[in-house]
Amino acid sequence: MSTFRCKIGMADGRVVEKEFEAPTAQVLRDSLVEQGFHVFFIKKIPFQLLRQTGSLGPRFSGRRFLSFNQELLVLLRSGLPILQVLDTLMEKMEVGAVLNVLREVREDIKGGSSLSEAFEKFPRYFPYLYIASIRAGERTGDLPVTLARYIEYQRRMEAIKAKIRSATFYPAFLSVVVTAVVLLLMIYVVPRFTQIYADARVELPFLTRVVIATAEGLGRYLPLVILLAVLGLIAGRIFIHSDRGGYLLDRLKLRLPFFGALLNDYSISNFCRTLSTTLAGGIPAVQAMRMSRATLNNRVLEERLLAATQRVEEGMAISESFEKAAFFPSIALRMIGVGETTGALAEMLAEVADYYEQQVGVRLDRLTTLVEPVMMLVMGLLIGGIVVAMYFPIFQLAGTVQ
């Protein structure tokens, strides 16, 4: 997510500047227009990594935000007035940026604002999908029901994110270990063998010469290698965060063997879960689709869904529009079509999300099963190859002496 500064016209005629988070400027513009704002300009804020650790303070983490909403739901169901609910929440909260935000929210509500209006002033802490759900609950008068639905959505999203983190942790850890061991061997161990062989004045095998040359080059140009690596990472990050670079990267992700299908299933499960939650909360279909588009987390898919949303706005059926988007599998299209026909679209979208969450879990299990032996094999070949290359001349010398 990127942070954008926006100048928008409010419904009451006021013109204000606010900061919002969104994957792209176009997604944010569509969302603001859909909510009834007039957008004057949207500018991406530079140096966002520095801002995130600066004076603005940390945002809600996923688990902390979930815990906050669970406590908020319990207090709302108890029948307490909203000001007392906020007072109770703040009593148990540690001193920090979140507590300061809640104090300002309380003051706004005390001054006559609704809960959604007060939350809306702090987009870094409360995502616009959450605010839209709160607003829908306020309009229908069933805020606890809407909040419970959002909590269930957030719990499922956090569960699948935790599964992905768990599946990627071990390969990432092994990669760090392999890199550290290889660097240790090349920088400290190989040069000592090189000196021994130089004193012995023996002709070395080709593999040994390659390892020694690589170690010498790495030792001689290590600062330059590190500098180039850092500059490459910075340049790559800047390119990826640009609209063109991000679009190309997202297209490449979808074309990767195995990973492309995994990312597609993950995007579909996120989108269908979000769309189900927003539709069940009473938000109109077109607006719900625009709000849910960002959860695809892929610019290529978001572009296709934008075209699908426009077709629905022109009167086309949702299932038919999704079919033309050309990334929904046939089973998902059939289920969505049935839900649209029977009037149970939100429930059927939840079923689609459940199915593809299971598919993502199966693919992650396969990935974990496959990656572990491959990583161990790579580690063995790299480290074993270096060791064999450096000890092989010693075995040759021993055979010559005999």
C-alpha positions in Angstrom: 0.0 0.0 0.0 1.1 3.5 -0.8 0.1 6.7 0.9 -1.4 9.6 -1.1 -2.2 13.2 -0.2 -5.6 14.2 -1.6 -7.5 17.4 -1.9 -11.2 16.6 -1.9 -14.5 18.4 -1.8 -16.8 17.2 1.0 -20.6 16.9 0.6 -21.2 19.9 2.8 -19.1 22.1 0.5 -15.8 22.0 2.6 -12.5 21.5 0.8 -10.0 19.5 2.8 -6.7 17.8 2.3 -6.3 14.2 3.7 -4.0 11.3 3.5 -5.2 7.9 2.3 -3.7 4.5 1.6 -4.4 2.6 -1.6 -2.5 0.3 -4.0 -2.7 2.9 -6.8 -3.9 6.5 -7.4 -6.6 5.3 -9.7 -8.0 2.8 -7.2 -8.1 5.6 -4.6 -9.7 8.1 -7.0 -12.4 5.6 -7.9 -13.1 4.9 -4.3 -13.4 8.6 -3.3 -15.7 9.4 -6.3 -17.8 6.4 -5.4 -18.2 7.8 -1.8 -19.4 11.1 -3.2 -16.3 13.2 -2.9 -15.0 15.6 -5.6 -11.3 14.9 -6.1 -9.2 17.9 -7.0 -5.8 16.1 -7.0 -4.0 13.0 -5.7 -0.3 13.1 -5.1 1.8 10.1 -4.0 3.9 11.0 -0.9 7.6 10.4 -1.3 10.0 8.7 1.2 7.2 6.7 2.8 9.5 4.2 4.5 10.9 7.1 6.5 7.4 8.4 7.3 6.2 5.0 8.6 8.8 5.1 11.3 8.6 8.8 12.0 6.5 11.0 14.1 3.2 9.7 12.8 3.6 6.6 15.0 2.8 3.0 14.3 -0.5 1.8 12.9 -2.7 -1.0 14.1 -1.1 -4.3 13.4 -3.4 -7.0 12.0 -3.8 -8.8 15.3 -4.1 -5.6 17.4 -6.7 -4.2 15.1 -8.7 -7.5 15.3 -8.5 -7.4 19.1 -9.6 -3.8 19.2 -12.7 -4.6 17.0 -13.6 -7.7 19.1 -13.6 -5.5 22.3 -15.5 -2.8 20.5 -18.2 -5.4 19.4 -18.6 -6.8 22.9 -19.1 -3.3 24.3 -21.5 -2.2 21.6 -23.6 -5.4 22.2 -23.8 -4.6 25.9 -25.8 -1.5 25.1 -23.3 1.1 26.3 -23.3 4.6 24.7 -20.5 5.0 22.2 -18.7 7.6 24.4 -18.6 5.1 27.3 -17.5 2.4 24.9 -14.5 4.5 23.8 -13.7 5.4 27.4 -13.6 1.7 28.3 -11.4 0.9 25.4 -8.9 3.7 26.2 -8.7 2.7 29.9 -6.9 -0.6 29.0 -4.8 0.9 26.1 -1.1 1.7 26.6 0.2 5.2 26.0 1.0 5.7 22.3 -0.2 7.0 18.9 -3.3 4.7 18.9 -4.5 6.1 22.2 -4.1 9.6 21.0 -6.1 8.8 17.9 -8.9 7.3 20.0 -9.0 10.4 22.1 -9.4 12.6 19.1 -12.1 10.2 17.8 -13.9 10.6 21.1 -13.8 14.4 20.9 -15.2 14.3 17.4 -18.1 12.1 18.4 -18.7 14.3 21.4 -18.9 17.2 19.0 -21.6 15.5 16.9 -19.7 13.4 14.4 -20.7 9.8 13.7 -18.3 6.9 14.5 -17.5 6.4 10.8 -16.9 10.2 10.3 -14.5 10.2 13.3 -12.6 7.2 12.1 -12.4 8.6 8.5 -10.1 11.3 9.7 -7.4 8.7 10.4 -7.0 6.6 7.3 -3.5 5.4 8.4 -5.2 3.6 11.3 -8.6 2.7 9.9 -8.8 1.3 6.3 -11.5 2.7 4.1 -13.2 -0.7 3.7 -13.6 -0.8 7.5 -14.9 2.8 7.5 -17.4 1.9 4.8 -18.6 -1.1 6.8 -19.1 1.0 9.9 -21.0 3.6 7.8 -23.2 0.9 6.3 -24.0 -0.4 9.8 -24.9 3.1 11.0 -27.3 3.6 8.1 -29.1 0.3 8.6 -29.0 0.6 12.4 -27.3 -2.8 12.9 -23.7 -1.7 13.6 -22.9 -4.7 15.9 -24.0 -7.1 13.1 -22.0 -5.3 10.5 -19.0 -5.1 12.8 -19.2 -8.8 13.6 -19.3 -9.5 9.9 -16.1 -7.4 9.4 -14.4 -9.2 12.3 -15.1 -12.5 10.7 -13.7 -11.2 7.4 -10.6 -9.9 9.1 -10.1 -13.1 11.1 -10.1 -15.2 7.9 -7.8 -12.7 6.2 -5.3 -12.8 9.0 -5.5 -16.6 9.1 -4.5 -17.0 5.4 -1.8 -14.3 5.8 -0.4 -16.3 8.8 -0.4 -19.5 6.7 1.6 -17.7 3.9 4.1 -16.3 6.4 4.5 -19.7 7.9 5.1 -21.3 4.5 7.7 -18.8 3.4 9.6 -18.5 6.7 11.6 -21.8 6.4 12.8 -21.2 2.8 13.7 -17.7 3.7 15.6 -18.8 6.8 17.5 -21.5 4.8 18.4 -18.9 2.1 19.9 -16.7 4.7 21.9 -19.6 6.3 23.2 -20.8 2.9 24.3 -17.3 1.9 26.0 -16.7 5.3 27.9 -20.1 5.1 29.0 -19.6 1.5 30.3 -16.1 2.2 32.1 -17.4 5.3 33.8 -20.1 3.2 34.7 -17.8 0.4 36.0 -14.9 2.5 37.8 -16.7 5.3 38.3 -20.4 4.5 39.2 -20.5 0.8 42.0 -17.8 1.0 43.9 -19.9 3.6 43.9 -22.9 1.3 44.9 -20.7 -1.5 48.1 -19.7 0.4 48.9 -23.4 1.0 48.6 -24.3 -2.6 50.6 -21.3 -3.7 53.5 -22.4 -1.5 53.2 -26.0 -2.8 53.3 -24.8 -6.4 51.0 -27.6 -7.7 48.8 -27.5 -10.7 45.2 -27.1 -9.5 42.1 -28.7 -11.0 39.7 -26.5 -12.9 37.0 -26.5 -10.3 39.5 -25.4 -7.6 40.8 -22.6 -9.8 37.3 -21.3 -10.3 36.5 -21.4 -6.6 39.8 -19.6 -5.8 39.3 -17.0 -8.5 35.7 -16.3 -7.2 37.0 -16.0 -3.6 39.8 -13.6 -4.6 37.4 -11.5 -6.6 34.9 -11.4 -3.8 37.5 -10.5 -1.2 39.0 -7.8 -3.4 35.8 -6.2 -4.5 33.5 -7.0 -1.5 32.8 -3.3 -0.7 32.0 -2.7 -4.3 29.7 -5.7 -4.5 27.9 -4.6 -1.3 27.5 -1.1 -2.7 26.2 -2.4 -6.0 23.8 -4.8 -4.3 22.4 -1.9 -2.1 22.1 0.4 -5.1 20.4 -2.4 -7.1 17.9 -3.0 -4.3 17.1 0.7 -4.0 16.7 1.0 -7.8 14.6 -2.1 -8.0 12.4 -0.9 -5.2 11.9 2.5 -6.8 11.1 0.8 -10.1 8.7 -1.6 -8.5 6.8 1.2 -6.7 6.4 3.1 -10.0 3.2 2.5 -11.9 5.0 1.0 -14.9 7.3 -1.1 -12.9 4.6 -2.4 -10.6 2.4 -3.3 -13.5 5.2 -5.2 -15.2 6.1 -7.1 -12.0 2.4 -8.0 -11.4 2.1 -9.3 -14.9 5.3 -11.4 -14.4 3.9 -12.8 -11.2 0.8 -14.2 -12.9 2.9 -15.9 -15.6 5.2 -17.7 -13.2 4.8 -21.5 -13.1 3.0 -22.7 -10.0 3.3 -19.3 -8.3 1.1 -17.6 -10.9 -1.8 -20.0 -10.1 -1.2 -19.6 -6.4 -1.3 -15.8 -6.6 -4.4 -15.9 -8.8 -6.2 -18.2 -6.3 -5.1 -16.0 -3.4 -6.4 -12.8 -5.1 -9.7 -14.4 -5.9 -10.2 -15.6 -2.3 -9.4 -12.1 -1.0 -11.6 -10.3 -3.5 -14.6 -12.7 -3.0 -14.3 -12.5 0.7 -14.2 -8.7 0.7 -17.0 -8.4 -1.8 -19.2 -10.8 0.2 -18.6 -8.8 3.3 -19.4 -5.5 1.7 -22.6 -6.8 -0.1 -23.8 -8.4 3.2 -23.3 -5.0 4.8 -25.8 -3.4 2.5 -23.4 -1.7 0.1 -24.6 -1.5 -3.5 -22.9 -4.0 -5.9 -21.0 -1.5 -8.1 -19.7 0.4 -5.0 -18.8 -2.9 -3.3 -16.8 -4.0 -6.4 -14.9 -0.8 -6.5 -14.1 -1.0 -2.8 -13.1 -4.7 -3.1 -10.9 -4.2 -6.1 -7.8 -3.2 -4.1 -7.8 -6.6 -2.3 -6.7 -8.3 -5.5 -3.3 -6.7 -4.8 -2.3 -7.0 -8.5 -2.5 -4.2 -11.0 -3.2 -6.4 -13.9 -6.2 -8.0 -12.2 -7.3 -4.7 -10.9 -7.4 -3.3 -14.4 -9.5 -6.2 -15.6 -11.9 -5.9 -12.7 -12.3 -2.1 -13.3 -13.5 -3.0 -16.8 -15.8 -5.6 -15.3 -17.2 -3.1 -12.8 -17.9 -0.7 -15.7 -19.8 -3.4 -17.5 -21.9 -4.2 -14.4 -22.6 -0.4 -14.1 -23.9 -0.5 -17.7 -26.3 -3.4 -16.9 -24.4 -6.6 -17.5 -24.8 -9.5 -15.0 -22.0 -9.8 -12.5 -21.1 -13.4 -13.4 -21.0 -12.5 -17.1 -18.9 -9.5 -16.5 -16.4 -11.6 -14.4 -16.2 -14.1 -17.2 -15.1 -11.4 -19.6 -12.4 -10.4 -17.0 -10.7 -13.7 -17.9 -9.1 -14.6 -14.6 -12.0 -16.2 -12.7 -12.0 -20.0 -13.0 -15.1 -21.7 -14.4 -16.1 -23.2 -11.0 -16.1 -19.7 -9.4 -18.1 -18.3 -12.3 -20.8 -21.0 -12.0 -21.1 -20.5 -8.2 -21.3 -16.7 -8.6 -24.0 -17.2 -11.3 -26.0 -19.4 -9.1 -25.8 -16.9 -6.2 -26.8 -14.1 -8.5 -29.8 -16.0 -9.8 -31.1 -17.1 -6.4 -30.5 -13.8 -4.7 -27.8 -15.2 -2.4 -24.8 -13.6 -4.0 -23.1 -12.6 -0.7 -23.4 -16.1 0.7 -22.2 -17.7 -2.6 -19.2 -15.4 -2.7 -18.3 -16.5 0.8 -18.4 -20.1 -0.4 -16.1 -19.2 -3.3 -13.7 -17.6 -0.9 -13.8 -20.6 1.3 -13.0 -22.9 -1.6 -10.1 -20.9 -2.9 -8.7 -20.4 0.6 -8.5 -24.2 0.8 -6.9 -24.3 -2.6 -4.3 -21.8 -1.5 -3.7 -23.9 1.6 -3.2 -27.0 -0.5 -0.8 -25.2 -2.9 1.2 -23.8 0.1 1.5 -27.3 1.6 2.8 -28.6 -1.8 5.2 -25.6 -2.0 6.6 -26.3 1.5 7.0 -30.0 0.8 8.8 -29.2 -2.5 11.0 -26.3 -1.4 12.5 -27.9 1.7 14.3 -30.8 -0.1 15.3 -28.5 -3.0 16.8 -26.0 -0.6 18.7 -28.7 1.2 20.0 -30.1 -2.1 21.2 -26.6 -3.2 22.8 -26.1 0.2 24.6 -29.4 0.0 25.8 -28.8 -3.6 27.1 -25.3 -2.9 28.9 -26.1 0.4 29.9 -29.6 -0.6 31.2 -28.3 -4.0 33.4 -25.7 -2.3 34.8 -28.2 0.2 35.5 -30.8 -2.4 37.1 -28.3 -4.7 39.5 -27.1 -2.0 40.4 -30.6 -0.6 40.8 -32.4 -3.9 44.3 -31.1 -4.6 45.3 -32.4 -1.1 44.1 -35.9 -2.0 46.1 -35.6 -5.3 49.3 -34.6 -3.4 48.8 -37.5 -1.0 48.5 -39.9 -3.9 51.7 -38.5 -5.4 53.7 -38.9 -2.2 52.7 -42.6 -2.0 
